[in-house]
Every structure is written in structure tokens, then in C-alpha cells.
Amino acid sequence: MKLSLEEFRAWNNKSITLLGMSGVGKTHLASLLRKDNWFHYSGDYRIGTRYLDEEILDLIKQQAMQVPLIQELLLKDWIYIRNNIKVDDLGPVMSFVGKLGNPELGGIPLGEFQRRQALYRQAEVLAMMDVPVFIHKAHHIYGYRHFVNDVGGSLCDIEAPEIIDLLAKHSLILYIQASDHAEEERLIKRAQSNPKPLYFRPGFLQEQLTEYLREQQLEYAAEMDPTEFTRWIFPRLFRSRIPCYEAIAAPQGYTVTSNEVSAVKDEADFIKLLEKAIARNENE
């Protein structure tokens, strides 16, 4: 959605989609706005509680059934297992998506990893398709004036242009880019120490996997240390996403920096930042 400053200021029920890498401030910003009559729609939360919920629970139950006591309790319906994902804690989704590599080191075999990746992509597509419905719910059921869509960092990788078009039709897309190279390195290190669920485009994953196996002189993915492979591939994934984000923001949205976002303390600051981004785009 492209708007003039006048159109933006006259927009009574604003809907904003926050786009960018994990760590640039999307969830922090959305949580901040929630205090000021903004409905916070978290794509990752929707994925975990709606579209991957059954898969996550099946995985947990599969492990639990290997313990005789728990197996008996589950089969007799004396206990139940529930997914307790939080907006700022994606542990259950992370456990399901997992890491590719040696199963003896906690990794997931290649075929199963690819299956889960496909399910994760489908879940993200479905979660984004729900955005127009939740914009309506936010205003007409929950009574919020504005709506902010906090999307996962992998949105640019799902290769579904129709989803980007849908979001651009119903919201203003705001891309938060790392301010500089030093900030990019900080985000990479943060993600490596505090990993989030990762989605890889199939072609990208195969290309990088082939290179890693060659570098490490390994024959199969099942020989890889899953944590080491994830740490190795993430900087490459990070940098591959930058042009993808820019390709979305240039024609259909606006761009601000993570430094600009870090200065936002309340709704008034956020509105000023949006106006600045629109004005900057008009002057280009």
C-alpha cells in the first residue's frame, strides 16, 4: 500500500506490516504499540498455535510414548499435552522445525527436515492469508483502532508473490533494515546465540548443503553437526534475504533503519517515523 502523507494522516484505522530480519525490532515495536490501541498479530504465534499445532503435539507425543509411565497416562486420558507457545518464545516451533544433521547429535535427517520445511512454509502462507480476517476482528470484535502485523523473518523466502500482494493491499508494508554492516553482524551473532525457527528456500538449502559437505569433506547430511551447520549457514541466509526484502519494499512499501526503530518510545514516535518514511519515499 502506497499512500501520500495526507492519505496516511486521514487513515483512521491503520494497518501496518513489519518486515525484516529477526532482531531488528519488529516484535518489540509491535508489543510497544499494543499499549496504545494497536492489535498485535504475530505470524509466528499464529503458525505455532494454529497451523503447526497438531504437528508439534504429535512430535511431542511420539517422544512421550516411549516412556512407559507417560504412555499409560496418555492412553488412559489421565494427562494431556498442550502447546504453550508465546509471542516472544517460539520454543515449540523451534523444536518442530529443528536443525538439519546427525540425529545422534539432535539433528533431523534430510528427508524429514525437508518435510518439516514444507509444512513450515505452508503454515506461514496460511498465517499471512489470515491477516485480512484479523484486521476485521481487531476492529469489530476486539475494539482495537489500529493493527500491526509482525511477520516472521522468512516471509521474503516463501516465494509466494500473491501473499505479498495481499499484505500490500490490506496494509502498509514497513521494511526495517539493519542500519549498517556492524548492525548486520550484531544481528547475525544474536541469531546464532539465540536461534529462531528457520525456513530455507529448497534451492538455497541444497546449494549451501552441497558446499558445506564439500568443505567439511563429508558425504551425507546425517554426518553433520546440526548446530555447527546452522551457525555456518545463517550468515549466508541473512545476506541472501537482504535483496529479497528490498525487492518487496521498493515497489510496495517503505524502508526505515533499525536505528530509527530503536528510537521509537511510543505510538507518537512510531507515527512520526512512518510519516518520515513516506515523505522520504515521495522525495526520491
Sequence and secondary structure as in RCSB ss.txt:
>XXXX:A:sequence
MKLSLEEFRAWNNKSITLLGMSGVGKTHLASLLRKDNWFHYSGDYRIGTRYLDEEILDLIKQQAMQVPLIQELLL
KDWIYIRNNIKVDDLGPVMSFVGKLGNPELGGIPLGEFQRRQALYRQAEVLAMMDVPVFIHKAHHIYGYRHFVND
VGGSLCDIEAPEIIDLLAKHSLILYIQASDHAEEERLIKRAQSNPKPLYFRPGFLQEQLTEYLREQQLEYAAEMD
PTEFTRWIFPRLFRSRIPCYEAIAAPQGYTVTSNEVSAVKDEADFIKLLEKAIARNENE
>XXXX:A:secstr
    HHHHHH SS EEEEES TTSSHHHHHHHHHTTTEEEEEHHHHIIIIISHHHHHHHHHHHHTTSHHHHHHHH
TTS       BTTB HHHHHHH  BS GGGT B HHHHHHHHHHHHHHHHHHHHTHHHHHHHHHHTS  SEEEEE
  TTGGGS  HHHHHHHHHHSEEEEEE SSHHHHHHHHHHHHHS       HHHHHHHHHHHHHHHT S GGGS 
HHHHHHHHHHHHHHHHHHHHHHHHHHHEEEEEHHHHHT  SHHHHHHHHHHHHHHHHH 
